[in-house]
Amino acid sequence: MRVRFLLLNAYAVGGTVRTVVNQANALAAAGHEVEVTSVRRHRAEPRFALHPDVRLRALVDDTALTARTAWLAACPSVLTTRADGKYDRFSLLSDRRLVRYLRGLDGGVLIATRPALNLLAARFTAPGVLRVGQEHLHYGHHRPALARQIDRWYRRLDAVTVLTAADRRTYEERLAGSGVRVERIPNPLPDTEPPRSALDRPLILSAGRLVRTKGFDTLIRAFAPIAEHHPDWRLRIYGAGPERDRLRGLIHRLHLYNHVHLMGITPHLEREMAKASVFALASRHEGFGMVLAEAMSHGVPPVSFDCPLGPREIITGGAGLLVSPPGDTEALTKALGLLVERPDARRALGARARTAARRYSTERVRAHWETLFAELAGEAYA
C-alpha cells in the first residue's frame, strides 16, 4: 500500500512528529511504500530518524527561500482557518503548494495529521485517494470556530482516526450520517526494546512542550514539598516552549533551583526515562498522553492528573496513579510522595505499567492501520 503522511513540520521536535515518524517507520519496515511530506522545513535534517525506505519531502523549504517565495511566505494564509493553533505557521506560499500537492496525488492513502491539514485534505485532495484525518487532540480541545469547520468538512474524508474511545464516540456523534469511518488507533511506541528502569534513583521525570496546557507550573509547585522532605530527590523536565522563562522564574521564587531542572530538548528521551523512578504528568488536558505509555514501557510508574481524555485510558489496572480533580496541587503532591516514600509501591506499579504498555506495541498498532487501509480500499472499490 502506498501511504503518505502530511505533517506541518517533520523537522521539528514534538509528540505528533515523534509518533508519526514511529508510524511511518513501522509501515515501511512492513513493506509499504511510505512518504512523509512536511509543509515546512526549517533545518537540514529531521530530529527523529526515519526508516531508510521512508521518503521525506518538504513543500516549503525555509532554508532556501528566494526573494519571491520569501514574500509569499510572509503573507498570511487565506485557506487555513485562524482557529487552528498553528495558523501562523501557514502562509500564502504554503497554501499554493499544499493545494498543488493535494490535487496532484494519485491513489494510495493520505494521512493528514492536524486539523488544518485535515480540512485542506478534505477540500482539495484528488479523487481516487483515500483520505484519513488523524486527530492528536480531543474534540473538546478545539476552539468553537475550528469545531464548526470540522463538523462541516470532515464529512468529506474517508476516515477519521482518534486516540481514545471517548473521542471516537464524540466524532461518531458529530459526523453521524456522513458515512465517514471513525476509528480509534492509539499512537505506537518506538520499535525497540525499551530499557527497564531500576527505579532506584531519586528522580522524577516529566516531558512535553513548555506551554500552559501541560501544567508544568502545577507540577513544580506540587514537587516543592517533596524537595523539602526528601532533599535528595530531583525533578527533571524535558522540552522547550514559550513558558520556559516563566517556569524558570517560578523555580527561583520557590528556591528549587537545586532540585528542579529544565533540561531542554533531547532526541533520546527513552534513555532519560530509563533513569527515572517516577514519571509525572500534570496536563490540564491531553489528546492521548503518549509520554505516559513511553514511560510505562520502561517500567516507570506514572502519576497523572485524570484530565480529558487520554490518561484514564492509558493508566488502567493499577498501572499508575490517577489524580483527581485535575489541577489539585496537594493531591498531586500526595500521589508523588507515596511513590517517593515507598519503593515497594514503585516496583509493583512499575511492573504493571510495563505490562500495560504492550498494548501500544508497534506490531499491534501497525496491524490496526493495515486493517483500516484494507477495509477502506475494499469499500472504495466495492
C-alpha positions in Angstrom: 0.0 0.0 0.0 1.2 3.5 -0.8 0.9 5.6 2.3 1.6 9.3 2.6 1.7 11.2 5.9 1.2 15.0 5.8 2.9 16.9 8.7 3.2 20.6 9.4 6.9 20.3 10.2 8.6 16.9 10.2 11.8 18.6 11.1 10.5 19.9 14.5 10.5 18.1 17.9 7.2 17.3 19.4 4.8 14.5 20.3 3.0 14.5 17.0 6.2 14.4 14.9 7.6 11.6 17.1 4.6 9.4 16.8 4.0 10.0 13.1 7.7 9.0 12.5 7.1 5.9 14.5 4.0 5.0 12.4 5.8 5.7 9.1 8.8 3.6 10.1 6.7 0.7 11.2 4.7 0.7 7.9 7.9 1.0 5.8 9.5 -1.9 7.7 6.5 -4.0 6.9 7.0 -3.3 3.2 4.6 -0.5 2.5 5.6 2.4 0.2 5.8 5.3 2.7 6.3 9.0 2.2 6.3 11.8 4.8 5.5 15.2 3.4 6.4 18.2 5.6 4.7 21.5 4.8 7.6 23.3 6.4 11.3 22.7 6.7 13.5 24.9 8.9 16.6 22.8 9.3 18.8 20.5 7.2 17.9 17.1 8.8 14.9 15.9 10.8 15.3 15.4 14.6 13.8 11.9 14.6 15.4 9.1 12.4 13.4 7.8 9.6 13.5 4.3 8.2 15.8 4.1 5.1 12.8 3.3 2.9 10.7 6.3 4.0 10.8 9.2 1.5 10.9 12.7 3.1 10.0 15.8 1.2 9.2 19.4 2.1 6.7 21.7 0.3 8.2 25.0 1.7 12.0 25.0 2.5 12.5 27.9 4.8 16.3 27.5 4.5 16.2 28.2 0.7 13.6 30.9 0.0 14.1 33.2 -2.9 13.0 36.9 -2.9 9.7 36.0 -4.4 9.0 32.9 -2.3 10.1 34.8 0.9 7.4 37.5 0.1 4.7 34.8 -0.3 5.9 33.1 2.8 5.4 36.4 4.7 1.8 36.7 3.5 -0.8 35.1 5.8 -2.7 32.0 4.7 -6.1 32.5 3.2 -7.0 28.8 3.2 -6.1 27.8 6.7 -8.6 28.6 9.5 -7.3 31.1 12.0 -8.8 28.9 14.7 -6.1 26.4 14.2 -3.5 26.8 17.0 -0.6 26.8 14.4 -2.3 29.2 12.0 0.8 31.5 12.0 2.9 28.6 10.6 1.0 28.6 7.4 1.3 31.2 4.6 0.2 32.1 1.1 3.1 30.1 -0.1 2.1 27.0 1.8 -1.5 27.5 0.6 -0.3 27.3 -3.0 2.0 24.4 -2.6 -0.4 22.4 -0.5 -3.2 22.7 -3.0 -0.9 21.8 -5.8 0.4 18.8 -3.8 -3.1 17.6 -2.8 -4.6 17.9 -6.3 -1.5 16.1 -7.8 -1.9 12.9 -5.7 -2.7 9.7 -7.4 -4.1 6.8 -5.5 -3.0 5.3 -2.2 -3.7 6.7 1.3 -3.2 10.2 2.6 -3.0 10.6 6.3 -3.1 14.3 7.4 -2.1 14.9 11.0 -3.6 18.1 12.3 -7.0 19.8 11.9 -5.8 22.5 9.4 -4.3 19.8 7.2 -7.3 17.5 7.6 -9.6 20.3 6.4 -7.4 21.0 3.4 -7.2 17.3 2.6 -11.0 17.0 2.7 -11.4 20.0 0.3 -8.6 19.6 -2.2 -7.4 16.0 -2.4 -7.6 14.5 -5.9 -10.3 11.8 -6.5 -9.1 8.2 -6.0 -7.1 8.9 -2.9 -8.2 7.5 0.5 -8.3 10.5 2.8 -7.7 9.9 6.5 -7.7 12.7 9.1 -5.7 11.9 12.1 -6.5 13.7 15.4 -3.9 14.1 18.1 -6.0 16.3 20.3 -9.5 15.6 21.6 -12.6 17.3 20.0 -13.4 19.3 23.1 -10.0 21.0 23.0 -10.7 22.7 19.6 -11.9 26.2 19.5 -15.6 26.6 18.6 -14.8 28.1 15.2 -12.5 25.2 14.4 -15.0 22.7 15.6 -17.6 24.1 13.2 -15.1 23.6 10.3 -14.5 20.1 11.5 -18.2 19.3 11.6 -18.6 20.6 8.1 -15.5 19.4 6.2 -14.6 16.1 7.9 -17.6 14.6 6.3 -15.7 14.5 3.0 -13.0 12.4 4.5 -13.0 8.6 4.2 -11.9 8.1 7.8 -11.0 10.0 11.0 -8.7 8.3 13.5 -8.7 9.4 17.1 -6.6 8.3 20.1 -9.3 7.5 22.7 -12.6 5.6 22.9 -14.2 8.7 24.4 -13.2 10.8 21.4 -14.4 8.2 19.0 -17.9 8.4 20.4 -17.8 12.2 20.1 -16.7 12.2 16.5 -19.3 9.5 15.6 -22.0 11.8 17.0 -20.6 14.9 15.2 -20.3 13.1 11.9 -23.4 11.0 12.1 -25.0 10.2 8.7 -21.9 11.2 6.7 -20.6 7.7 6.2 -17.1 8.7 7.5 -15.4 5.9 9.3 -14.3 6.8 12.8 -11.6 4.6 14.2 -9.6 4.6 17.5 -6.0 3.9 16.8 -3.5 4.8 19.5 -0.1 6.0 18.8 2.6 3.3 18.7 5.7 3.1 20.9 9.1 3.1 19.2 10.0 -0.2 17.6 12.8 -1.0 20.0 13.0 -3.0 23.2 12.9 -0.3 25.9 15.5 -0.5 28.7 13.9 -1.1 32.1 14.4 1.3 34.9 15.9 0.0 38.1 13.7 2.5 40.0 16.5 3.2 42.4 17.3 6.8 41.6 15.8 9.7 43.5 14.5 11.2 40.2 11.0 12.2 38.9 10.8 13.0 35.2 8.3 14.8 33.1 8.3 15.8 29.4 6.4 17.9 26.9 6.2 21.2 25.2 6.6 24.0 27.7 3.1 25.5 27.3 0.4 26.3 29.8 -1.8 23.3 29.0 1.0 20.9 30.1 0.7 22.2 33.7 4.4 22.3 34.5 3.8 25.2 36.8 1.4 23.0 38.9 3.9 20.1 38.8 6.7 22.4 40.1 4.5 23.6 43.0 3.5 20.0 43.8 7.1 19.0 43.9 8.1 21.7 46.4 7.0 19.8 49.5 8.7 16.7 48.1 12.0 18.6 47.8 11.6 19.9 51.4 11.0 16.5 53.0 13.2 14.5 50.6 16.1 16.8 49.6 17.9 14.1 47.6 15.0 13.9 45.1 15.1 15.8 41.8 12.6 16.8 39.2 13.8 16.9 35.5 11.5 18.4 32.9 12.4 17.8 29.2 11.0 20.0 26.5 11.1 23.5 25.1 8.5 26.2 24.6 7.3 29.7 25.4 6.7 29.1 29.1 10.4 28.3 29.8 11.3 31.7 31.3 8.1 31.8 33.4 8.8 28.3 34.7 12.4 29.3 35.5 11.2 32.3 37.4 8.8 30.1 39.4 11.6 27.7 40.2 13.7 30.5 41.6 10.8 32.0 43.6 10.3 28.7 45.3 14.0 28.2 45.8 14.0 25.0 43.9 17.0 25.7 41.7 18.9 22.8 43.2 16.0 20.4 42.8 14.1 21.2 39.6 15.9 21.3 36.3 14.6 22.4 32.9 16.6 20.0 30.6 15.6 21.3 27.2 15.1 19.1 24.2 16.6 15.6 23.8 16.3 13.3 20.9 17.0 10.4 23.3 14.2 10.8 25.8 13.9 7.0 26.1 17.4 6.9 27.7 16.4 9.5 30.2 13.1 7.8 31.0 15.0 4.6 31.9 16.9 6.6 34.6 13.7 7.8 36.4 11.8 6.3 39.3 8.6 8.2 38.7 7.0 9.8 35.7 4.7 12.8 36.3 2.1 14.4 34.0 0.3 17.5 35.2 -1.5 18.4 32.0 -4.8 20.3 32.0 -5.9 18.3 29.0 -4.3 15.6 26.8 -5.3 14.2 23.5 -3.7 10.9 24.5 -0.5 11.3 26.6 2.0 9.2 24.6 4.7 10.1 27.1 2.8 8.2 29.7 2.9 5.0 27.6 6.6 5.6 26.8 7.5 5.9 30.5 5.4 2.9 31.3 7.2 0.8 28.7 10.4 1.4 30.8 8.7 0.1 33.9 8.5 3.6 35.3 5.2 4.1 37.3 3.3 7.2 36.1 1.4 9.8 38.2 -1.0 11.8 36.2 -4.0 14.1 36.6 -7.2 12.5 35.4 -7.6 15.1 32.7 -9.5 14.8 29.5 -9.1 12.5 27.8 -6.1 10.1 27.4 -4.6 9.3 30.8 -7.6 7.4 32.1 -7.4 5.1 29.1 -3.7 4.5 29.5 -3.3 4.2 33.2 -5.6 1.2 33.9 -5.5 -1.9 36.1 -3.2 -0.4 38.7 -0.5 0.6 36.2 0.0 4.0 37.9 -1.8 6.7 39.9 -4.6 8.9 38.5 -5.0 12.2 40.5 -8.4 13.9 40.6 -9.5 16.6 40.3 -7.1 17.9 37.6 -5.2 20.9 38.9 -5.3 19.8 42.6 -1.7 20.6 43.6 -2.0 19.0 47.1 -3.4 15.8 45.7 -0.6 15.6 43.1 2.0 16.1 45.9 0.4 13.3 47.9 0.5 10.9 44.9 4.1 11.7 44.1 5.0 11.4 47.8 3.6 7.9 48.0 5.9 6.7 45.3 8.9 8.6 46.6 8.5 7.1 50.1 7.5 3.6 49.1 10.0 1.7 46.8 7.7 -1.4 47.0 4.8 0.6 45.5 7.1 1.9 42.8 8.2 -1.6 41.9 4.7 -3.0 41.9 3.2 -0.2 39.8 6.2 -0.2 37.5 5.8 -3.9 36.7 2.1 -3.4 35.9 2.9 -0.3 33.9 5.4 -2.2 31.7 2.8 -4.9 31.0 0.1 -2.4 30.2 2.3 -0.5 27.8 2.5 -3.6 25.5 -1.0 -2.5 24.2 0.8 0.2 22.2 3.5 -2.0 20.6 4.4 -1.2 17.0 3.1 -4.5 15.8 -0.4 -4.1 17.3 -0.8 -0.5 16.1 0.6 -1.2 12.6 -1.8 -4.2 12.2 -4.7 -1.9 13.1 -3.6 0.6 10.4 -3.3 -2.1 7.9 -6.8 -3.4 8.6 -8.2 0.1 8.2 -6.4 0.5 4.9 -7.7 -2.8 3.6 -11.3 -2.1 4.6 -11.3 1.4 3.2 -9.9 0.2 -0.1 -12.5 -2.6 -0.1 -15.3 -0.1 0.5 -13.9 2.2 -2.2 -13.9 -0.5 -4.9 -16.9 -2.4 -3.8 
